[in-house]
Amino acid sequence: MPSSLTGRNFISVLDFSADEIHAVLAAAQAVKADPAAFGETPLERKTLAMIFQKPSLRTRVSFEAGMTQMGGHAIYLGPTDISLGKRETTEDIALVLSRYVDVIMARVFGHHLVEELAASATVPVINALSDFEHPCQILADLQTVQERKGQLAGLQACYIGDGNNVAHSLMYGAARVGMHMRIITPEGYEPDSEVLKIASEVGSQTGANIEAVHSLEATEGADVLYTDVWASMGQEKEAEARKAIFADYRIDATTMERADDDAVILHCLPAHYGDEIDYATSRTPNSALFDQAENRLHAQKALVLLVSGCSR
């Protein structure tokens, strides 16, 4: 495993090269196949600080269970424990935690908060979600696609819905590994134009075509179909209005007819069945929703092992 990842932050998918992403995926697959692949307790005496501004099921349980299973310890720090930039500065929080723990992860609203933590901390900082990116999710997504398809490079993936944090990280991740990515949104809900520009530039070096379109016809022949909720946390007031705008931007039987017969269905969950995906489609053999959720555990185990220097 590359020593280059020891001590590194993971704030954006672009923080890791293609080779480094593949190294994390290889470690994740090794840990999944044999939980003791890196020793019975490779993170013994290691502690992870988990900062949460947003509620969570998968993020909290996958990180905490992963640390426990590898002999380490995780400390949950909720909104009432730490008020980033309010009760005390983010810089001071980062410096104090660095004296106590081996790795810091944060699930926040503003992306600047996790960037500020990384700028001041002297231990690795992991972005477990911000309003701008969701890099840990994309590691699990890539692992899941690789398991189902046996490859990443050259596949055509389509993301249907809001051009949100998941869409941004998917564009970066696909570009890094040479997978084509179409982000399909209603007009006015496209991903950040700078993200599209950067992802397209990265993709030009790996053979990946990264584009943002509006027509659902773009799902024709897709190998991977991905969707997410129409209104993310913090957008609850927009939820009803978005239902009308996004009504056609969903994965259902009609969408599946356009895609490849063996197209993999992904959703980072939680799902709003009947909105962005219908329940029946989510339970077909094409669906990898729960493999994807499980792989959060394995990908994050691999990530913590590598950045903490505990892999071998």
C-alpha positions in Angstrom: 0.0 0.0 0.0 1.4 3.5 -0.9 3.1 5.2 2.0 2.2 8.4 0.2 -1.3 8.3 1.9 0.1 8.3 5.4 -0.8 11.6 7.1 -2.9 12.8 4.2 -6.2 14.7 4.3 -9.2 13.6 2.3 -11.3 16.7 1.8 -12.0 16.2 -1.9 -12.0 13.2 -4.2 -9.3 15.1 -6.1 -7.0 15.0 -3.2 -6.1 11.5 -4.3 -4.6 10.5 -7.6 -6.1 7.7 -9.7 -3.4 5.3 -8.4 -4.2 6.3 -4.8 -8.0 5.9 -5.3 -7.3 2.4 -6.7 -5.1 1.6 -3.7 -7.9 2.5 -1.3 -10.3 0.4 -3.4 -7.9 -2.5 -3.3 -7.5 -2.2 0.5 -11.3 -2.0 0.9 -11.8 -5.1 -1.1 -9.1 -6.9 0.9 -10.7 -5.9 4.2 -14.1 -6.9 3.0 -12.9 -10.3 1.8 -10.8 -10.9 5.0 -11.5 -8.6 7.9 -8.1 -9.6 9.4 -6.2 -8.9 6.2 -4.2 -6.1 7.9 -4.0 -7.9 11.3 -6.5 -8.6 14.0 -6.4 -5.1 15.5 -4.5 -2.9 13.1 -6.0 0.3 14.7 -5.3 -0.7 18.3 -4.7 2.4 20.4 -5.9 4.6 17.6 -8.7 7.1 18.1 -11.0 8.8 15.6 -12.8 12.0 16.5 -16.1 12.2 14.6 -17.6 15.8 14.3 -21.2 15.9 13.3 -23.2 19.0 12.4 -25.8 16.9 10.5 -27.6 13.7 11.6 -26.5 10.5 10.2 -27.1 6.7 10.0 -24.5 5.3 7.5 -21.7 7.8 8.2 -21.7 7.5 11.9 -22.3 3.7 12.2 -19.9 2.8 9.4 -17.0 4.9 10.8 -17.7 3.9 14.4 -18.2 0.2 13.7 -15.2 0.2 11.4 -13.0 1.6 14.2 -14.3 -0.9 16.7 -13.8 -3.9 14.4 -10.2 -2.9 13.8 -9.4 -2.5 17.4 -9.6 1.3 17.5 -12.0 3.8 19.2 -14.3 6.5 17.8 -15.6 9.5 19.8 -18.9 11.0 18.6 -19.0 14.8 18.9 -22.4 16.2 18.1 -23.6 19.7 17.5 -24.0 20.3 21.3 -20.5 19.1 21.9 -18.7 21.2 19.3 -20.1 24.3 17.7 -17.5 24.8 14.9 -16.5 28.5 14.8 -19.0 29.6 17.4 -18.1 28.4 20.9 -14.4 28.4 19.9 -12.6 28.8 16.6 -12.3 26.0 14.2 -8.5 26.5 14.3 -8.5 25.9 18.1 -10.7 22.9 17.8 -8.4 21.3 15.2 -5.3 22.0 17.2 -6.8 20.6 20.4 -8.2 17.5 18.8 -4.8 16.9 17.1 -3.3 16.5 20.6 -5.9 13.9 21.6 -6.7 11.7 18.5 -5.1 10.2 15.5 -7.6 11.1 12.8 -10.5 13.6 12.6 -13.6 13.2 10.4 -16.3 15.8 10.0 -19.8 15.8 8.6 -20.7 19.5 8.2 -22.8 22.0 6.3 -20.3 24.5 5.0 -17.3 23.0 3.0 -15.1 25.8 4.4 -15.4 24.2 7.8 -13.7 21.0 6.9 -11.1 22.9 4.9 -10.4 25.0 8.0 -10.0 21.9 10.1 -7.6 20.4 7.6 -5.6 23.6 7.4 -5.0 23.7 11.2 -5.0 20.0 12.3 -1.7 18.1 12.6 -3.5 14.8 12.1 -5.3 13.6 8.9 -8.8 15.1 8.4 -11.5 13.3 6.5 -14.5 15.0 4.9 -17.4 12.7 5.8 -19.8 15.1 4.0 -20.1 18.8 3.3 -22.6 20.8 1.2 -20.1 20.8 -1.6 -18.6 17.2 -1.7 -19.2 13.7 -0.3 -15.9 12.0 -1.1 -16.3 9.0 1.3 -19.5 8.1 -0.4 -17.9 8.0 -3.8 -15.2 5.6 -2.6 -17.9 3.2 -1.7 -19.7 3.9 -5.0 -16.6 3.1 -7.0 -16.0 -0.1 -5.0 -19.6 -1.2 -5.6 -19.4 -0.6 -9.4 -16.1 -2.4 -9.6 -17.6 -5.4 -7.8 -20.6 -5.5 -10.1 -18.9 -4.7 -13.4 -15.3 -5.8 -12.9 -14.0 -2.5 -14.1 -14.4 1.3 -13.8 -12.7 2.7 -16.9 -14.8 3.0 -19.9 -18.2 2.5 -18.3 -21.0 5.0 -18.8 -22.6 6.3 -15.6 -25.6 8.6 -15.4 -26.6 10.6 -12.3 -30.2 11.8 -12.3 -31.4 14.6 -10.0 -30.0 17.6 -8.3 -26.4 18.8 -9.1 -25.5 18.5 -5.4 -22.5 17.5 -3.3 -22.8 13.8 -4.4 -22.9 14.9 -8.0 -19.7 16.9 -7.6 -17.8 14.1 -6.0 -19.1 11.6 -8.6 -17.8 13.8 -11.4 -14.4 14.1 -9.8 -14.2 10.4 -9.0 -15.3 9.3 -12.4 -12.9 11.6 -14.0 -10.0 10.2 -11.9 -10.7 6.6 -12.8 -11.7 7.0 -16.5 -15.4 6.4 -16.1 -17.8 8.5 -18.3 -20.3 10.5 -16.2 -23.4 12.3 -17.3 -25.1 14.5 -14.7 -28.8 14.9 -15.7 -30.7 17.7 -14.0 -33.6 20.0 -14.6 -32.6 23.4 -15.9 -31.3 25.6 -13.1 -30.1 22.7 -11.0 -26.9 21.9 -12.7 -23.7 21.0 -10.8 -21.2 23.8 -10.1 -19.7 25.1 -13.3 -16.2 25.1 -11.9 -16.5 21.5 -10.8 -17.7 20.6 -14.3 -14.7 22.4 -15.8 -12.1 20.8 -13.5 -13.7 17.3 -13.8 -13.7 17.6 -17.6 -10.0 18.6 -17.6 -9.1 15.7 -15.4 -11.3 13.4 -17.5 -9.5 14.5 -20.7 -6.3 12.9 -19.2 -8.0 9.6 -18.3 -10.4 9.2 -21.3 -13.5 10.0 -19.3 -16.2 12.2 -20.8 -17.8 14.3 -18.0 -20.9 16.3 -19.0 -24.0 18.0 -17.6 -27.2 17.7 -19.6 -31.0 18.0 -19.1 -32.5 15.3 -21.3 -33.3 12.0 -19.7 -32.7 10.4 -23.1 -29.0 10.6 -22.1 -29.5 7.5 -20.0 -29.7 5.4 -23.2 -27.4 2.4 -22.8 -26.0 3.5 -19.4 -24.0 0.9 -17.4 -24.7 2.7 -14.1 -27.7 4.7 -12.9 -27.4 6.8 -9.8 -29.9 9.1 -8.0 -30.2 11.0 -4.8 -32.9 12.9 -2.9 -34.3 15.9 -4.6 -33.8 18.2 -1.6 -30.8 17.7 0.7 -30.4 18.5 4.3 -30.8 22.3 4.7 -33.1 22.5 1.7 -36.3 21.3 3.5 -38.2 24.5 2.7 -37.7 23.8 -1.0 -38.8 20.2 -0.9 -42.4 20.7 -2.0 -41.5 23.0 -4.9 -38.7 20.7 -6.0 -41.2 17.7 -6.2 -42.9 19.4 -9.2 -39.6 20.4 -10.9 -37.9 17.1 -10.5 -41.0 14.9 -11.1 -39.5 13.2 -14.2 -35.9 13.0 -12.9 -36.2 9.6 -11.3 -35.1 6.0 -11.7 -38.1 3.8 -12.5 -39.1 1.1 -15.0 -39.1 3.6 -17.9 -35.5 4.7 -17.0 -34.4 1.1 -16.8 -35.8 0.4 -20.3 -33.4 3.0 -21.7 -30.3 1.7 -19.8 -28.3 -1.4 -20.4 -30.1 -4.6 -19.3 -27.4 -5.1 -16.6 -27.2 -1.5 -15.5 -26.3 -1.1 -11.8 -28.7 1.1 -9.7 -27.1 3.2 -7.0 -28.6 5.6 -4.4 -26.5 6.9 -1.5 -29.6 6.8 0.8 -31.8 7.7 2.6 -34.3 7.2 -0.3 -37.7 8.8 -0.7 -39.5 6.0 -2.5 -41.9 7.3 -5.0 -39.9 10.4 -5.6 -36.3 10.0 -7.0 -36.7 6.2 -7.2 -39.7 3.9 -6.9 -39.6 1.0 -4.4 -40.1 -1.8 -6.9 -37.1 -0.7 -9.0 -35.0 -0.4 -5.8 -35.5 -4.1 -5.1 -34.7 -5.5 -8.5 -31.5 -7.6 -9.1 -30.0 -4.5 -10.8 -30.1 -2.6 -7.5 -26.9 -2.4 -5.5 -28.2 0.1 -2.9 -27.4 -2.0 0.1 -24.1 -3.4 -1.2 -23.3 0.3 -1.7 -24.3 1.1 1.9 -22.2 -1.8 3.2 -19.2 -0.7 1.3 -19.1 2.6 3.2 -17.8 0.4 6.1 -15.1 -1.3 4.0 -14.0 1.8 2.0 -13.7 3.9 5.2 -11.8 1.2 7.0 -9.3 1.2 4.2 -9.2 5.0 4.1 -8.5 5.3 7.9 -5.9 2.5 7.7 -4.0 4.2 4.9 -4.1 7.8 6.2 -3.1 6.7 9.7 -0.2 4.6 8.4 -1.5 1.4 9.8 -1.7 -0.6 6.6 1.0 -3.0 5.5 
